[in-house]
């Protein structure tokens, strides 16, 4: 394991500073991956709300029939 030095010259035995920098620099903000992943949960939420409205309407229709 390589000895890494922090910005002040402090020893970082786990290399967490280097790993954090690699994580931050991995994908630039506004990349296509972030846009694609943010549309997935939103689509699922919309489908869930529509399904809930349909189920409530069906139960109300059967109760009033």
mmCIF file as Biopython writes it, N, C-alpha, C and O atoms, coordinates in Angstrom:
data_model
#
loop_
_atom_site.group_PDB
_atom_site.id
_atom_site.type_symbol
_atom_site.label_atom_id
_atom_site.label_alt_id
_atom_site.label_comp_id
_atom_site.label_asym_id
_atom_site.label_entity_id
_atom_site.label_seq_id
_atom_site.pdbx_PDB_ins_code
_atom_site.Cartn_x
_atom_site.Cartn_y
_atom_site.Cartn_z
_atom_site.occupancy
_atom_site.B_iso_or_equiv
_atom_site.auth_seq_id
_atom_site.auth_asym_id
_atom_site.pdbx_PDB_model_num
ATOM 1   N N  . UNK A ? 1  ? 0.858   -1.168 0.000   1.0 0.0 1  A 1 
ATOM 2   C CA . UNK A ? 1  ? 0.000   0.000  0.000   1.0 0.0 1  A 1 
ATOM 3   C C  . UNK A ? 1  ? 0.903   1.228  0.000   1.0 0.0 1  A 1 
ATOM 4   O O  . UNK A ? 1  ? 1.883   1.289  0.742   1.0 0.0 1  A 1 
ATOM 5   N N  . UNK A ? 2  ? 0.566   2.197  -0.831  1.0 0.0 2  A 1 
ATOM 6   C CA . UNK A ? 2  ? 1.393   3.392  -0.956  1.0 0.0 2  A 1 
ATOM 7   C C  . UNK A ? 2  ? 1.105   4.352  0.186   1.0 0.0 2  A 1 
ATOM 8   O O  . UNK A ? 2  ? -0.026  4.450  0.661   1.0 0.0 2  A 1 
ATOM 9   N N  . UNK A ? 3  ? 2.122   5.046  0.613   1.0 0.0 3  A 1 
ATOM 10  C CA . UNK A ? 3  ? 1.943   6.079  1.624   1.0 0.0 3  A 1 
ATOM 11  C C  . UNK A ? 3  ? 1.496   7.346  0.925   1.0 0.0 3  A 1 
ATOM 12  O O  . UNK A ? 3  ? 2.187   7.847  0.038   1.0 0.0 3  A 1 
ATOM 13  N N  . UNK A ? 4  ? 0.358   7.861  1.314   1.0 0.0 4  A 1 
ATOM 14  C CA . UNK A ? 4  ? -0.156  9.082  0.690   1.0 0.0 4  A 1 
ATOM 15  C C  . UNK A ? 4  ? -0.044  10.223 1.676   1.0 0.0 4  A 1 
ATOM 16  O O  . UNK A ? 4  ? -0.127  10.027 2.888   1.0 0.0 4  A 1 
ATOM 17  N N  . UNK A ? 5  ? 0.139   11.386 1.156   1.0 0.0 5  A 1 
ATOM 18  C CA . UNK A ? 5  ? 0.267   12.576 1.984   1.0 0.0 5  A 1 
ATOM 19  C C  . UNK A ? 5  ? -0.932  13.479 1.731   1.0 0.0 5  A 1 
ATOM 20  O O  . UNK A ? 5  ? -1.331  13.685 0.584   1.0 0.0 5  A 1 
ATOM 21  N N  . UNK A ? 6  ? -1.500  14.011 2.794   1.0 0.0 6  A 1 
ATOM 22  C CA . UNK A ? 6  ? -2.603  14.951 2.677   1.0 0.0 6  A 1 
ATOM 23  C C  . UNK A ? 6  ? -2.094  16.305 2.232   1.0 0.0 6  A 1 
ATOM 24  O O  . UNK A ? 6  ? -0.893  16.459 2.013   1.0 0.0 6  A 1 
ATOM 25  N N  . UNK A ? 7  ? -2.960  17.289 2.092   1.0 0.0 7  A 1 
ATOM 26  C CA . UNK A ? 7  ? -2.531  18.608 1.643   1.0 0.0 7  A 1 
ATOM 27  C C  . UNK A ? 7  ? -1.552  19.288 2.593   1.0 0.0 7  A 1 
ATOM 28  O O  . UNK A ? 7  ? -0.732  20.087 2.139   1.0 0.0 7  A 1 
ATOM 29  N N  . UNK A ? 8  ? -1.604  19.003 3.894   1.0 0.0 8  A 1 
ATOM 30  C CA . UNK A ? 8  ? -0.685  19.606 4.853   1.0 0.0 8  A 1 
ATOM 31  C C  . UNK A ? 8  ? 0.513   18.708 5.112   1.0 0.0 8  A 1 
ATOM 32  O O  . UNK A ? 8  ? 1.325   19.020 5.983   1.0 0.0 8  A 1 
ATOM 33  N N  . UNK A ? 9  ? 0.651   17.610 4.391   1.0 0.0 9  A 1 
ATOM 34  C CA . UNK A ? 9  ? 1.765   16.697 4.613   1.0 0.0 9  A 1 
ATOM 35  C C  . UNK A ? 9  ? 1.481   15.665 5.681   1.0 0.0 9  A 1 
ATOM 36  O O  . UNK A ? 9  ? 2.393   14.934 6.066   1.0 0.0 9  A 1 
ATOM 37  N N  . UNK A ? 10 ? 0.257   15.569 6.179   1.0 0.0 10 A 1 
ATOM 38  C CA . UNK A ? 10 ? -0.101  14.569 7.178   1.0 0.0 10 A 1 
ATOM 39  C C  . UNK A ? 10 ? -0.254  13.221 6.498   1.0 0.0 10 A 1 
ATOM 40  O O  . UNK A ? 10 ? -0.763  13.135 5.381   1.0 0.0 10 A 1 
ATOM 41  N N  . UNK A ? 11 ? 0.181   12.183 7.164   1.0 0.0 11 A 1 
ATOM 42  C CA . UNK A ? 11 ? 0.095   10.830 6.618   1.0 0.0 11 A 1 
ATOM 43  C C  . UNK A ? 11 ? -1.360  10.369 6.614   1.0 0.0 11 A 1 
ATOM 44  O O  . UNK A ? 11 ? -2.061  10.499 7.617   1.0 0.0 11 A 1 
ATOM 45  N N  . UNK A ? 12 ? -1.807  9.834  5.487   1.0 0.0 12 A 1 
ATOM 46  C CA . UNK A ? 12 ? -3.173  9.315  5.331   1.0 0.0 12 A 1 
ATOM 47  C C  . UNK A ? 12 ? -3.061  7.812  5.098   1.0 0.0 12 A 1 
ATOM 48  O O  . UNK A ? 12 ? -2.967  7.380  3.949   1.0 0.0 12 A 1 
ATOM 49  N N  . UNK A ? 13 ? -3.066  6.995  6.171   1.0 0.0 13 A 1 
ATOM 50  C CA . UNK A ? 13 ? -2.776  5.566  6.008   1.0 0.0 13 A 1 
ATOM 51  C C  . UNK A ? 13 ? -3.796  4.825  5.144   1.0 0.0 13 A 1 
ATOM 52  O O  . UNK A ? 13 ? -3.432  3.870  4.458   1.0 0.0 13 A 1 
ATOM 53  N N  . UNK A ? 14 ? -5.048  5.237  5.162   1.0 0.0 14 A 1 
ATOM 54  C CA . UNK A ? 14 ? -6.053  4.528  4.387   1.0 0.0 14 A 1 
ATOM 55  C C  . UNK A ? 14 ? -6.145  5.042  2.958   1.0 0.0 14 A 1 
ATOM 56  O O  . UNK A ? 14 ? -6.782  4.407  2.118   1.0 0.0 14 A 1 
ATOM 57  N N  . UNK A ? 15 ? -5.528  6.166  2.668   1.0 0.0 15 A 1 
ATOM 58  C CA . UNK A ? 15 ? -5.616  6.740  1.338   1.0 0.0 15 A 1 
ATOM 59  C C  . UNK A ? 15 ? -6.995  7.298  1.043   1.0 0.0 15 A 1 
ATOM 60  O O  . UNK A ? 15 ? -7.387  7.396  -0.119  1.0 0.0 15 A 1 
ATOM 61  N N  . UNK A ? 16 ? -7.737  7.666  2.081   1.0 0.0 16 A 1 
ATOM 62  C CA . UNK A ? 16 ? -9.116  8.114  1.883   1.0 0.0 16 A 1 
ATOM 63  C C  . UNK A ? 16 ? -9.190  9.431  1.130   1.0 0.0 16 A 1 
ATOM 64  O O  . UNK A ? 16 ? -10.143 9.656  0.384   1.0 0.0 16 A 1 
ATOM 65  N N  . UNK A ? 17 ? -8.214  10.300 1.307   1.0 0.0 17 A 1 
ATOM 66  C CA . UNK A ? 17 ? -8.222  11.567 0.579   1.0 0.0 17 A 1 
ATOM 67  C C  . UNK A ? 17 ? -8.076  11.311 -0.913  1.0 0.0 17 A 1 
ATOM 68  O O  . UNK A ? 17 ? -8.772  11.925 -1.721  1.0 0.0 17 A 1 
ATOM 69  N N  . UNK A ? 18 ? -7.182  10.418 -1.276  1.0 0.0 18 A 1 
ATOM 70  C CA . UNK A ? 18 ? -6.978  10.094 -2.686  1.0 0.0 18 A 1 
ATOM 71  C C  . UNK A ? 18 ? -8.229  9.432  -3.258  1.0 0.0 18 A 1 
ATOM 72  O O  . UNK A ? 18 ? -8.627  9.739  -4.382  1.0 0.0 18 A 1 
ATOM 73  N N  . UNK A ? 19 ? -8.850  8.534  -2.509  1.0 0.0 19 A 1 
ATOM 74  C CA . UNK A ? 19 ? -10.058 7.864  -2.987  1.0 0.0 19 A 1 
ATOM 75  C C  . UNK A ? 19 ? -11.206 8.858  -3.128  1.0 0.0 19 A 1 
ATOM 76  O O  . UNK A ? 19 ? -12.001 8.756  -4.063  1.0 0.0 19 A 1 
ATOM 77  N N  . UNK A ? 20 ? -11.303 9.826  -2.201  1.0 0.0 20 A 1 
ATOM 78  C CA . UNK A ? 20 ? -12.356 10.830 -2.282  1.0 0.0 20 A 1 
ATOM 79  C C  . UNK A ? 20 ? -12.167 11.701 -3.519  1.0 0.0 20 A 1 
ATOM 80  O O  . UNK A ? 20 ? -13.129 11.996 -4.228  1.0 0.0 20 A 1 
ATOM 81  N N  . UNK A ? 21 ? -10.945 12.106 -3.773  1.0 0.0 21 A 1 
ATOM 82  C CA . UNK A ? 21 ? -10.679 12.926 -4.959  1.0 0.0 21 A 1 
ATOM 83  C C  . UNK A ? 21 ? -11.007 12.163 -6.229  1.0 0.0 21 A 1 
ATOM 84  O O  . UNK A ? 21 ? -11.558 12.740 -7.167  1.0 0.0 21 A 1 
ATOM 85  N N  . UNK A ? 22 ? -10.683 10.881 -6.281  1.0 0.0 22 A 1 
ATOM 86  C CA . UNK A ? 22 ? -11.001 10.073 -7.455  1.0 0.0 22 A 1 
ATOM 87  C C  . UNK A ? 22 ? -12.514 9.967  -7.629  1.0 0.0 22 A 1 
ATOM 88  O O  . UNK A ? 22 ? -13.010 10.000 -8.756  1.0 0.0 22 A 1 
ATOM 89  N N  . UNK A ? 23 ? -13.248 9.840  -6.532  1.0 0.0 23 A 1 
ATOM 90  C CA . UNK A ? 23 ? -14.703 9.752  -6.600  1.0 0.0 23 A 1 
ATOM 91  C C  . UNK A ? 23 ? -15.305 11.059 -7.094  1.0 0.0 23 A 1 
ATOM 92  O O  . UNK A ? 23 ? -16.206 11.050 -7.933  1.0 0.0 23 A 1 
ATOM 93  N N  . UNK A ? 24 ? -14.815 12.184 -6.581  1.0 0.0 24 A 1 
ATOM 94  C CA . UNK A ? 24 ? -15.350 13.485 -6.960  1.0 0.0 24 A 1 
ATOM 95  C C  . UNK A ? 24 ? -15.036 13.788 -8.417  1.0 0.0 24 A 1 
ATOM 96  O O  . UNK A ? 24 ? -15.878 14.332 -9.133  1.0 0.0 24 A 1 
ATOM 97  N N  . UNK A ? 25 ? -13.836 13.443 -8.863  1.0 0.0 25 A 1 
ATOM 98  C CA . UNK A ? 25 ? -13.418 13.743 -10.231 1.0 0.0 25 A 1 
ATOM 99  C C  . UNK A ? 25 ? -13.933 12.725 -11.246 1.0 0.0 25 A 1 
ATOM 100 O O  . UNK A ? 25 ? -13.715 12.896 -12.445 1.0 0.0 25 A 1 
ATOM 101 N N  . UNK A ? 26 ? -14.606 11.676 -10.794 1.0 0.0 26 A 1 
ATOM 102 C CA . UNK A ? 26 ? -15.008 10.593 -11.688 1.0 0.0 26 A 1 
ATOM 103 C C  . UNK A ? 26 ? -15.993 11.059 -12.747 1.0 0.0 26 A 1 
ATOM 104 O O  . UNK A ? 26 ? -15.776 10.796 -13.930 1.0 0.0 26 A 1 
ATOM 105 N N  . UNK A ? 27 ? -17.074 11.745 -12.368 1.0 0.0 27 A 1 
ATOM 106 C CA . UNK A ? 27 ? -18.092 12.170 -13.326 1.0 0.0 27 A 1 
ATOM 107 C C  . UNK A ? 27 ? -18.339 13.665 -13.154 1.0 0.0 27 A 1 
ATOM 108 O O  . UNK A ? 27 ? -18.593 14.126 -12.042 1.0 0.0 27 A 1 
ATOM 109 N N  . UNK A ? 28 ? -18.267 14.416 -14.233 1.0 0.0 28 A 1 
ATOM 110 C CA . UNK A ? 28 ? -18.542 15.846 -14.118 1.0 0.0 28 A 1 
ATOM 111 C C  . UNK A ? 28 ? -20.014 16.107 -13.832 1.0 0.0 28 A 1 
ATOM 112 O O  . UNK A ? 28 ? -20.861 15.299 -14.212 1.0 0.0 28 A 1 
ATOM 113 N N  . UNK A ? 29 ? -20.343 17.222 -13.167 1.0 0.0 29 A 1 
ATOM 114 C CA . UNK A ? 29 ? -21.749 17.520 -12.875 1.0 0.0 29 A 1 
ATOM 115 C C  . UNK A ? 29 ? -22.543 17.711 -14.161 1.0 0.0 29 A 1 
ATOM 116 O O  . UNK A ? 29 ? -22.030 18.253 -15.139 1.0 0.0 29 A 1 
ATOM 117 N N  . UNK A ? 30 ? -23.790 17.265 -14.156 1.0 0.0 30 A 1 
ATOM 118 C CA . UNK A ? 30 ? -24.649 17.405 -15.319 1.0 0.0 30 A 1 
ATOM 119 C C  . UNK A ? 30 ? -24.392 16.358 -16.379 1.0 0.0 30 A 1 
ATOM 120 O O  . UNK A ? 30 ? -24.768 16.552 -17.535 1.0 0.0 30 A 1 
ATOM 121 N N  . UNK A ? 31 ? -23.763 15.256 -16.022 1.0 0.0 31 A 1 
ATOM 122 C CA . UNK A ? 31 ? -23.496 14.227 -17.014 1.0 0.0 31 A 1 
ATOM 123 C C  . UNK A ? 31 ? -24.776 13.478 -17.355 1.0 0.0 31 A 1 
ATOM 124 O O  . UNK A ? 31 ? -25.787 13.592 -16.663 1.0 0.0 31 A 1 
ATOM 125 N N  . UNK A ? 32 ? -24.706 12.710 -18.437 1.0 0.0 32 A 1 
ATOM 126 C CA . UNK A ? 32 ? -25.901 11.985 -18.878 1.0 0.0 32 A 1 
ATOM 127 C C  . UNK A ? 32 ? -26.311 10.920 -17.880 1.0 0.0 32 A 1 
ATOM 128 O O  . UNK A ? 32 ? -27.497 10.606 -17.773 1.0 0.0 32 A 1 
ATOM 129 N N  . UNK A ? 33 ? -25.362 10.354 -17.143 1.0 0.0 33 A 1 
ATOM 130 C CA . UNK A ? 33 ? -25.699 9.324  -16.167 1.0 0.0 33 A 1 
ATOM 131 C C  . UNK A ? 33 ? -26.582 9.879  -15.061 1.0 0.0 33 A 1 
ATOM 132 O O  . UNK A ? 33 ? -27.519 9.210  -14.625 1.0 0.0 33 A 1 
ATOM 133 N N  . UNK A ? 34 ? -26.299 11.085 -14.604 1.0 0.0 34 A 1 
ATOM 134 C CA . UNK A ? 34 ? -27.119 11.673 -13.543 1.0 0.0 34 A 1 
ATOM 135 C C  . UNK A ? 34 ? -28.512 11.984 -14.065 1.0 0.0 34 A 1 
ATOM 136 O O  . UNK A ? 34 ? -29.488 11.777 -13.344 1.0 0.0 34 A 1 
ATOM 137 N N  . UNK A ? 35 ? -28.639 12.473 -15.295 1.0 0.0 35 A 1 
ATOM 138 C CA . UNK A ? 35 ? -29.949 12.797 -15.846 1.0 0.0 35 A 1 
ATOM 139 C C  . UNK A ? 35 ? -30.783 11.528 -16.016 1.0 0.0 35 A 1 
ATOM 140 O O  . UNK A ? 35 ? -31.983 11.536 -15.741 1.0 0.0 35 A 1 
ATOM 141 N N  . UNK A ? 36 ? -30.165 10.447 -16.463 1.0 0.0 36 A 1 
ATOM 142 C CA . UNK A ? 36 ? -30.901 9.206  -16.662 1.0 0.0 36 A 1 
ATOM 143 C C  . UNK A ? 36 ? -31.341 8.605  -15.335 1.0 0.0 36 A 1 
ATOM 144 O O  . UNK A ? 36 ? -32.451 8.083  -15.234 1.0 0.0 36 A 1 
ATOM 145 N N  . UNK A ? 37 ? -30.486 8.671  -14.311 1.0 0.0 37 A 1 
ATOM 146 C CA . UNK A ? 37 ? -30.844 8.076  -13.034 1.0 0.0 37 A 1 
ATOM 147 C C  . UNK A ? 37 ? -31.895 8.895  -12.303 1.0 0.0 37 A 1 
ATOM 148 O O  . UNK A ? 37 ? -32.639 8.339  -11.495 1.0 0.0 37 A 1 
ATOM 149 N N  . UNK A ? 38 ? -31.984 10.204 -12.558 1.0 0.0 38 A 1 
ATOM 150 C CA . UNK A ? 38 ? -32.971 11.016 -11.857 1.0 0.0 38 A 1 
ATOM 151 C C  . UNK A ? 38 ? -34.359 10.857 -12.462 1.0 0.0 38 A 1 
ATOM 152 O O  . UNK A ? 38 ? -35.355 11.112 -11.785 1.0 0.0 38 A 1 
ATOM 153 N N  . UNK A ? 39 ? -34.447 10.437 -13.733 1.0 0.0 39 A 1 
ATOM 154 C CA . UNK A ? 39 ? -35.765 10.272 -14.343 1.0 0.0 39 A 1 
ATOM 155 C C  . UNK A ? 39 ? -36.413 8.956  -13.925 1.0 0.0 39 A 1 
ATOM 156 O O  . UNK A ? 39 ? -37.638 8.841  -13.977 1.0 0.0 39 A 1 
ATOM 157 N N  . UNK A ? 40 ? -35.636 7.968  -13.515 1.0 0.0 40 A 1 
ATOM 158 C CA . UNK A ? 40 ? -36.179 6.666  -13.124 1.0 0.0 40 A 1 
ATOM 159 C C  . UNK A ? 40 ? -37.093 6.739  -11.914 1.0 0.0 40 A 1 
ATOM 160 O O  . UNK A ? 40 ? -38.238 6.298  -12.005 1.0 0.0 40 A 1 
ATOM 161 N N  . UNK A ? 41 ? -36.640 7.277  -10.779 1.0 0.0 41 A 1 
ATOM 162 C CA . UNK A ? 41 ? -37.513 7.358  -9.608  1.0 0.0 41 A 1 
ATOM 163 C C  . UNK A ? 41 ? -38.733 8.246  -9.852  1.0 0.0 41 A 1 
ATOM 164 O O  . UNK A ? 41 ? -39.809 7.971  -9.321  1.0 0.0 41 A 1 
ATOM 165 N N  . UNK A ? 42 ? -38.581 9.295  -10.639 1.0 0.0 42 A 1 
ATOM 166 C CA . UNK A ? 42 ? -39.706 10.185 -10.919 1.0 0.0 42 A 1 
ATOM 167 C C  . UNK A ? 42 ? -40.773 9.439  -11.716 1.0 0.0 42 A 1 
ATOM 168 O O  . UNK A ? 42 ? -41.966 9.588  -11.451 1.0 0.0 42 A 1 
ATOM 169 N N  . UNK A ? 43 ? -40.348 8.641  -12.685 1.0 0.0 43 A 1 
ATOM 170 C CA . UNK A ? 43 ? -41.292 7.874  -13.492 1.0 0.0 43 A 1 
ATOM 171 C C  . UNK A ? 43 ? -42.018 6.845  -12.625 1.0 0.0 43 A 1 
ATOM 172 O O  . UNK A ? 43 ? -43.225 6.653  -12.772 1.0 0.0 43 A 1 
ATOM 173 N N  . UNK A ? 44 ? -41.300 6.193  -11.737 1.0 0.0 44 A 1 
ATOM 174 C CA . UNK A ? 44 ? -41.921 5.226  -10.838 1.0 0.0 44 A 1 
ATOM 175 C C  . UNK A ? 44 ? -42.934 5.876  -9.905  1.0 0.0 44 A 1 
ATOM 176 O O  . UNK A ? 44 ? -43.974 5.288  -9.607  1.0 0.0 44 A 1 
ATOM 177 N N  . UNK A ? 45 ? -42.636 7.078  -9.446  1.0 0.0 45 A 1 
ATOM 178 C CA . UNK A ? 45 ? -43.560 7.800  -8.577  1.0 0.0 45 A 1 
ATOM 179 C C  . UNK A ? 45 ? -44.846 8.146  -9.327  1.0 0.0 45 A 1 
ATOM 180 O O  . UNK A ? 45 ? -45.941 7.993  -8.786  1.0 0.0 45 A 1 
ATOM 181 N N  . UNK A ? 46 ? -44.716 8.604  -10.551 1.0 0.0 46 A 1 
ATOM 182 C CA . UNK A ? 46 ? -45.897 8.956  -11.346 1.0 0.0 46 A 1 
ATOM 183 C C  . UNK A ? 46 ? -46.759 7.722  -11.602 1.0 0.0 46 A 1 
ATOM 184 O O  . UNK A ? 46 ? -47.982 7.781  -11.484 1.0 0.0 46 A 1 
ATOM 185 N N  . UNK A ? 47 ? -46.124 6.614  -11.950 1.0 0.0 47 A 1 
ATOM 186 C CA . UNK A ? 47 ? -46.878 5.374  -12.194 1.0 0.0 47 A 1 
ATOM 187 C C  . UNK A ? 47 ? -47.568 4.914  -10.915 1.0 0.0 47 A 1 
ATOM 188 O O  . UNK A ? 47 ? -48.707 4.451  -10.962 1.0 0.0 47 A 1 
ATOM 189 N N  . UNK A ? 48 ? -46.896 5.036  -9.777  1.0 0.0 48 A 1 
ATOM 190 C CA . UNK A ? 48 ? -47.497 4.636  -8.504  1.0 0.0 48 A 1 
ATOM 191 C C  . UNK A ? 48 ? -48.703 5.485  -8.142  1.0 0.0 48 A 1 
ATOM 192 O O  . UNK A ? 48 ? -49.706 4.963  -7.656  1.0 0.0 48 A 1 
ATOM 193 N N  . UNK A ? 49 ? -48.614 6.794  -8.376  1.0 0.0 49 A 1 
ATOM 194 C CA . UNK A ? 49 ? -49.740 7.684  -8.071  1.0 0.0 49 A 1 
ATOM 195 C C  . UNK A ? 49 ? -50.922 7.370  -8.984  1.0 0.0 49 A 1 
ATOM 196 O O  . UNK A ? 49 ? -52.064 7.321  -8.527  1.0 0.0 49 A 1 
ATOM 197 N N  . UNK A ? 50 ? -50.655 7.158  -10.267 1.0 0.0 50 A 1 
ATOM 198 C CA . UNK A ? 50 ? -51.734 6.830  -11.206 1.0 0.0 50 A 1 
ATOM 199 C C  . UNK A ? 50 ? -52.392 5.509  -10.821 1.0 0.0 50 A 1 
ATOM 200 O O  . UNK A ? 50 ? -53.617 5.397  -10.861 1.0 0.0 50 A 1 
ATOM 201 N N  . UNK A ? 51 ? -51.597 4.511  -10.450 1.0 0.0 51 A 1 
ATOM 202 C CA . UNK A ? 51 ? -52.153 3.224  -10.040 1.0 0.0 51 A 1 
ATOM 203 C C  . UNK A ? 51 ? -53.002 3.372  -8.777  1.0 0.0 51 A 1 
ATOM 204 O O  . UNK A ? 51 ? -54.060 2.751  -8.670  1.0 0.0 51 A 1 
ATOM 205 N N  . UNK A ? 52 ? -52.554 4.185  -7.823  1.0 0.0 52 A 1 
ATOM 206 C CA . UNK A ? 52 ? -53.316 4.387  -6.594  1.0 0.0 52 A 1 
ATOM 207 C C  . UNK A ? 52 ? -54.653 5.065  -6.896  1.0 0.0 52 A 1 
ATOM 208 O O  . UNK A ? 52 ? -55.675 4.695  -6.317  1.0 0.0 52 A 1 
ATOM 209 N N  . UNK A ? 53 ? -54.658 6.050  -7.793  1.0 0.0 53 A 1 
ATOM 210 C CA . UNK A ? 53 ? -55.916 6.728  -8.152  1.0 0.0 53 A 1 
ATOM 211 C C  . UNK A ? 53 ? -56.869 5.757  -8.826  1.0 0.0 53 A 1 
ATOM 212 O O  . UNK A ? 53 ? -58.069 5.773  -8.550  1.0 0.0 53 A 1 
ATOM 213 N N  . UNK A ? 54 ? -56.344 4.905  -9.713  1.0 0.0 54 A 1 
ATOM 214 C CA . UNK A ? 54 ? -57.197 3.926  -10.394 1.0 0.0 54 A 1 
ATOM 215 C C  . UNK A ? 54 ? -57.791 2.940  -9.394  1.0 0.0 54 A 1 
ATOM 216 O O  . UNK A ? 54 ? -58.970 2.599  -9.490  1.0 0.0 54 A 1 
ATOM 217 N N  . UNK A ? 55 ? -56.998 2.481  -8.445  1.0 0.0 55 A 1 
ATOM 218 C CA . UNK A ? 55 ? -57.491 1.525  -7.441  1.0 0.0 55 A 1 
ATOM 219 C C  . UNK A ? 55 ? -58.559 2.172  -6.566  1.0 0.0 55 A 1 
ATOM 220 O O  . UNK A ? 55 ? -59.596 1.561  -6.306  1.0 0.0 55 A 1 
ATOM 221 N N  . UNK A ? 56 ? -58.322 3.398  -6.110  1.0 0.0 56 A 1 
ATOM 222 C CA . UNK A ? 56 ? -59.329 4.098  -5.279  1.0 0.0 56 A 1 
ATOM 223 C C  . UNK A ? 56 ? -60.600 4.322  -6.066  1.0 0.0 56 A 1 
ATOM 224 O O  . UNK A ? 56 ? -61.690 4.163  -5.517  1.0 0.0 56 A 1 
ATOM 225 N N  . UNK A ? 57 ? -60.501 4.686  -7.329  1.0 0.0 57 A 1 
ATOM 226 C CA . UNK A ? 57 ? -61.690 4.889  -8.149  1.0 0.0 57 A 1 
ATOM 227 C C  . UNK A ? 57 ? -62.451 3.588  -8.346  1.0 0.0 57 A 1 
ATOM 228 O O  . UNK A ? 57 ? -63.682 3.588  -8.319  1.0 0.0 57 A 1 
ATOM 229 N N  . UNK A ? 58 ? -61.748 2.485  -8.543  1.0 0.0 58 A 1 
ATOM 230 C CA . UNK A ? 58 ? -62.413 1.188  -8.716  1.0 0.0 58 A 1 
ATOM 231 C C  . UNK A ? 58 ? -63.110 0.765  -7.434  1.0 0.0 58 A 1 
ATOM 232 O O  . UNK A ? 58 ? -64.226 0.250  -7.493  1.0 0.0 58 A 1 
ATOM 233 N N  . UNK A ? 59 ? -62.496 0.963  -6.289  1.0 0.0 59 A 1 
ATOM 234 C CA . UNK A ? 59 ? -63.108 0.588  -5.011  1.0 0.0 59 A 1 
ATOM 235 C C  . UNK A ? 59 ? -64.343 1.465  -4.752  1.0 0.0 59 A 1 
ATOM 236 O O  . UNK A ? 59 ? -65.374 0.968  -4.299  1.0 0.0 59 A 1 
ATOM 237 N N  . UNK A ? 60 ? -64.238 2.747  -5.037  1.0 0.0 60 A 1 
ATOM 238 C CA . UNK A ? 60 ? -65.392 3.640  -4.848  1.0 0.0 60 A 1 
ATOM 239 C C  . UNK A ? 60 ? -66.523 3.266  -5.796  1.0 0.0 60 A 1 
ATOM 240 O O  . UNK A ? 60 ? -67.692 3.297  -5.410  1.0 0.0 60 A 1 
ATOM 241 N N  . UNK A ? 61 ? -66.190 2.916  -7.018  1.0 0.0 61 A 1 
ATOM 242 C CA . UNK A ? 61 ? -67.222 2.531  -7.992  1.0 0.0 61 A 1 
ATOM 243 C C  . UNK A ? 61 ? -67.924 1.252  -7.550  1.0 0.0 61 A 1 
ATOM 244 O O  . UNK A ? 61 ? -69.146 1.147  -7.655  1.0 0.0 61 A 1 
ATOM 245 N N  . UNK A ? 62 ? -67.149 0.265  -7.049  1.0 0.0 62 A 1 
ATOM 246 C CA . UNK A ? 62 ? -67.759 -0.980 -6.573  1.0 0.0 62 A 1 
ATOM 247 C C  . UNK A ? 62 ? -68.591 -0.734 -5.303  1.0 0.0 62 A 1 
ATOM 248 O O  . UNK A ? 62 ? -69.625 -1.375 -5.115  1.0 0.0 62 A 1 
ATOM 249 N N  . UNK A ? 63 ? -68.164 0.162  -4.455  1.0 0.0 63 A 1 
ATOM 250 C CA . UNK A ? 63 ? -68.906 0.430  -3.210  1.0 0.0 63 A 1 
ATOM 251 C C  . UNK A ? 63 ? -70.221 1.140  -3.494  1.0 0.0 63 A 1 
ATOM 252 O O  . UNK A ? 63 ? -71.206 0.913  -2.791  1.0 0.0 63 A 1 
ATOM 253 N N  . UNK A ? 64 ? -70.254 1.987  -4.503  1.0 0.0 64 A 1 
ATOM 254 C CA . UNK A ? 64 ? -71.464 2.739  -4.814  1.0 0.0 64 A 1 
ATOM 255 C C  . UNK A ? 64 ? -72.379 2.015  -5.793  1.0 0.0 64 A 1 
ATOM 256 O O  . UNK A ? 64 ? -73.489 2.483  -6.046  1.0 0.0 64 A 1 
ATOM 257 N N  . UNK A ? 65 ? -71.964 0.930  -6.330  1.0 0.0 65 A 1 
ATOM 258 C CA . UNK A ? 65 ? -72.756 0.190  -7.318  1.0 0.0 65 A 1 
ATOM 259 C C  . UNK A ? 65 ? -73.899 -0.552 -6.693  1.0 0.0 65 A 1 
ATOM 260 O O  . UNK A ? 65 ? -74.657 -1.222 -7.395  1.0 0.0 65 A 1 
#
